[in-house]
């Protein structure tokens, strides 16, 4: 069923809010685990969405990309991490960066289980339609955030993972791309190139979520 813009906002609002909030909190939580208290001291290791919302990146851009593109793009206020405070900065950077996408994968599974429950309800139940739509949206949003953030371009998490894995001379050169990364990402997004690159990973991740949640093939997305 084709949803109107108002219906899309009503269905996607909760999944987007959780996806961005928990993603950022996960970065701060793992950074604290490895020795950097910067995010914790700033109150960013929190599940309170108000601590993470960026009006442009959390509200306006997701709405625009939801309407204009096949992918949803957005961001929250970046969690402050002082990589120099980590016990092993180059190695631990990988775990801090990977925590965000990993949290999105776990949330995709959580929404998948909710979808499985909703599909077992009576079709005549008014709540069933809403739960199904929100479950599908939750999987969609978190799989997109998972795949997008693993894209190896600074300042995305995938870029930081690459910096952690590359030998130091290459890592420094690769990290220098970060000043142009946002503009490169927007160009790839609105030309459709990013969608074509990410589609195989998105499809594979959706399949894995469906299998792990016991969802019937073709039941969503």
Wavefront OBJ file of the C-alpha trace (Angstrom):
o trace
v 0.000 0.000 0.000
v 1.338 3.426 -0.974
v 1.600 5.705 2.051
v 1.012 9.443 2.025
v 3.742 11.734 3.356
v 1.881 12.155 6.667
v 1.495 8.401 7.020
v 5.180 7.875 6.221
v 6.186 10.361 8.910
v 3.891 8.675 11.448
v 5.326 5.242 10.638
v 9.003 6.190 10.317
v 9.316 8.714 13.165
v 9.840 6.179 15.965
v 12.263 3.889 14.083
v 14.363 6.848 12.902
v 14.506 8.344 16.393
v 15.617 5.048 17.942
v 18.039 4.269 15.104
v 19.912 7.557 15.424
v 19.762 7.829 19.230
v 21.025 4.327 19.982
v 23.619 4.552 17.203
v 25.219 7.622 18.789
v 24.875 6.359 22.362
v 26.635 3.134 21.309
v 29.663 5.099 20.103
v 29.911 6.896 23.436
v 29.371 3.732 25.475
v 32.146 1.818 23.669
v 34.476 4.824 23.795
v 33.984 4.911 27.583
v 34.715 1.180 27.754
v 38.057 1.734 25.999
v 39.080 4.665 28.167
v 37.646 7.867 26.679
v 35.166 9.588 28.993
v 34.531 12.596 26.702
v 31.065 11.545 25.531
v 30.075 10.355 29.005
v 31.127 13.671 30.567
v 29.092 15.520 27.935
v 25.977 13.482 28.778
v 25.944 11.761 25.386
v 25.969 8.170 26.649
v 22.218 8.505 26.965
v 19.019 7.096 25.481
v 17.399 10.540 25.667
v 16.815 11.503 21.993
v 16.961 15.226 22.825
v 20.659 14.862 23.638
v 21.389 13.582 20.123
v 18.951 15.340 17.767
v 20.326 17.647 15.090
v 17.417 19.577 13.484
v 18.890 19.365 9.981
v 20.321 15.851 10.067
v 17.718 14.141 12.251
v 14.546 15.742 10.894
v 14.868 17.697 7.633
v 17.332 15.546 5.659
v 15.658 12.201 6.544
v 12.307 13.640 5.418
v 13.747 14.884 2.132
v 15.603 11.674 1.331
v 12.596 9.557 2.319
v 10.520 11.425 -0.269
v 13.127 11.953 -3.006
v 15.379 8.876 -2.925
v 15.132 5.101 -2.372
v 17.424 5.473 0.639
v 17.060 7.348 3.892
v 19.985 9.492 4.961
v 20.427 11.379 8.194
v 22.597 11.972 11.200
v 22.539 13.126 14.801
v 24.916 15.432 16.622
v 28.227 13.556 16.476
v 29.243 12.022 19.770
v 32.522 13.642 20.896
v 35.312 11.083 21.021
v 38.910 11.908 21.840
v 40.700 9.001 20.188
v 43.909 10.020 21.971
v 42.302 9.004 25.258
v 41.671 5.433 24.087
v 44.010 2.838 25.543
v 45.146 1.826 22.052
v 43.872 4.642 19.789
v 44.390 3.055 16.365
v 43.027 -0.354 17.352
v 40.218 0.836 19.608
v 38.999 3.327 16.996
v 37.680 0.321 15.046
v 35.472 -0.838 17.924
v 34.182 2.655 18.693
v 33.284 3.190 15.028
v 31.769 -0.280 14.553
v 29.521 0.107 17.607
v 27.124 2.406 15.739
v 26.378 0.149 12.738
v 26.297 -2.910 14.994
v 23.629 -1.241 17.144
v 21.577 -0.643 13.980
v 21.861 -4.310 13.031
v 20.618 -5.338 16.480
v 17.740 -2.866 16.200
v 16.829 -4.287 12.779
v 16.540 -7.682 14.476
v 14.389 -6.216 17.261
v 12.011 -4.645 14.730
v 12.054 -7.927 12.819
v 10.791 -9.816 15.856
v 8.100 -7.160 16.343
v 7.086 -7.649 12.712
v 6.906 -11.399 13.226
v 4.550 -10.850 16.174
v 2.392 -8.418 14.211
v 2.046 -10.844 11.311
v 0.602 -13.364 13.727
v -2.200 -11.022 14.797
v -5.648 -10.965 13.252
v -5.846 -9.026 9.980
v -8.962 -7.337 11.340
v -7.054 -5.905 14.297
v -6.425 -2.183 13.722
v -3.167 -2.379 15.667
v -1.889 -5.096 13.343
v -1.597 -2.811 10.349
v 0.278 -0.151 12.330
v 2.629 -2.656 13.986
v 3.391 -4.266 10.651
v 4.135 -0.927 8.999
v 6.342 0.229 11.887
v 8.156 -3.133 12.006
v 8.888 -2.944 8.288
v 10.027 0.670 8.655
v 12.253 -0.260 11.593
v 13.995 -2.943 9.558
v 14.312 -0.646 6.540
v 15.720 2.307 8.493
v 18.232 0.304 10.505
v 19.457 -1.781 7.579
v 19.987 1.431 5.590
v 21.858 3.055 8.494
v 23.884 -0.137 8.961
v 24.912 -0.303 5.306
v 25.411 3.441 4.856
v 27.614 3.827 7.918
v 29.822 0.934 6.809
v 30.564 2.753 3.537
v 34.361 3.319 3.673
v 34.385 7.115 3.462
v 35.420 9.422 6.307
v 33.669 10.718 8.371
v 31.328 7.710 8.197
v 32.000 4.845 10.581
v 33.256 2.712 7.709
v 35.858 5.367 6.987
v 37.078 5.286 10.581
v 37.193 1.495 10.467
v 39.387 1.763 7.362
v 41.684 4.252 9.119
v 42.031 1.762 11.966
v 42.867 -1.123 9.623
v 45.232 0.617 7.187
v 48.981 0.915 7.858
v 49.786 4.273 9.461
v 51.136 6.093 6.352
v 48.060 5.114 4.315
v 45.744 5.733 7.274
v 46.900 9.369 7.570
v 46.361 9.978 3.840
v 42.965 8.285 3.882
v 41.847 10.243 6.957
v 42.646 13.489 5.112
v 39.635 12.799 2.838
v 37.350 13.595 5.777
v 37.253 17.336 5.021
v 35.599 16.512 1.670
v 33.709 13.404 2.793
v 30.312 15.007 3.423
v 30.214 16.635 -0.009
v 31.353 13.424 -1.717
v 28.616 11.522 0.122
v 25.878 13.972 -0.904
v 27.035 13.833 -4.536
v 26.956 10.020 -4.500
v 23.543 10.032 -2.819
v 21.720 12.410 -5.136
v 23.271 10.992 -8.326
v 22.015 7.521 -7.367
v 25.527 6.048 -7.323
v 25.431 5.437 -3.575
v 22.178 3.513 -3.894
v 23.637 1.224 -6.537
v 26.729 0.590 -4.415
v 24.809 -0.150 -1.216
v 21.939 -2.198 -2.680
v 23.775 -5.599 -2.562
v 24.707 -5.117 1.117
v 21.204 -3.895 1.959
v 19.592 -6.878 0.237
v 21.949 -9.355 1.927
v 21.360 -7.783 5.351
v 17.579 -7.828 4.920
v 17.817 -11.519 4.013
v 19.886 -12.261 7.131
v 17.418 -10.341 9.330
v 14.491 -12.237 7.788
v 16.160 -15.604 8.389
v 17.187 -14.814 11.981
v 13.730 -13.468 12.838
v 11.908 -16.357 11.183
v 10.075 -14.089 8.760
v 8.523 -15.647 5.665
v 10.174 -14.750 2.352
v 8.553 -11.739 0.719
v 6.680 -10.741 3.862
v 8.169 -7.242 3.932
v 10.318 -4.707 2.071
l 1 2 3 4 5 6 7 8 9 10 11 12 13 14 15 16 17 18 19 20 21 22 23 24 25 26 27 28 29 30 31 32 33 34 35 36 37 38 39 40 41 42 43 44 45 46 47 48 49 50 51 52 53 54 55 56 57 58 59 60 61 62 63 64 65 66 67 68 69 70 71 72 73 74 75 76 77 78 79 80 81 82 83 84 85 86 87 88 89 90 91 92 93 94 95 96 97 98 99 100 101 102 103 104 105 106 107 108 109 110 111 112 113 114 115 116 117 118 119 120 121 122 123 124 125 126 127 128 129 130 131 132 133 134 135 136 137 138 139 140 141 142 143 144 145 146 147 148 149 150 151 152 153 154 155 156 157 158 159 160 161 162 163 164 165 166 167 168 169 170 171 172 173 174 175 176 177 178 179 180 181 182 183 184 185 186 187 188 189 190 191 192 193 194 195 196 197 198 199 200 201 202 203 204 205 206 207 208 209 210 211 212 213 214 215 216 217 218 219 220 221
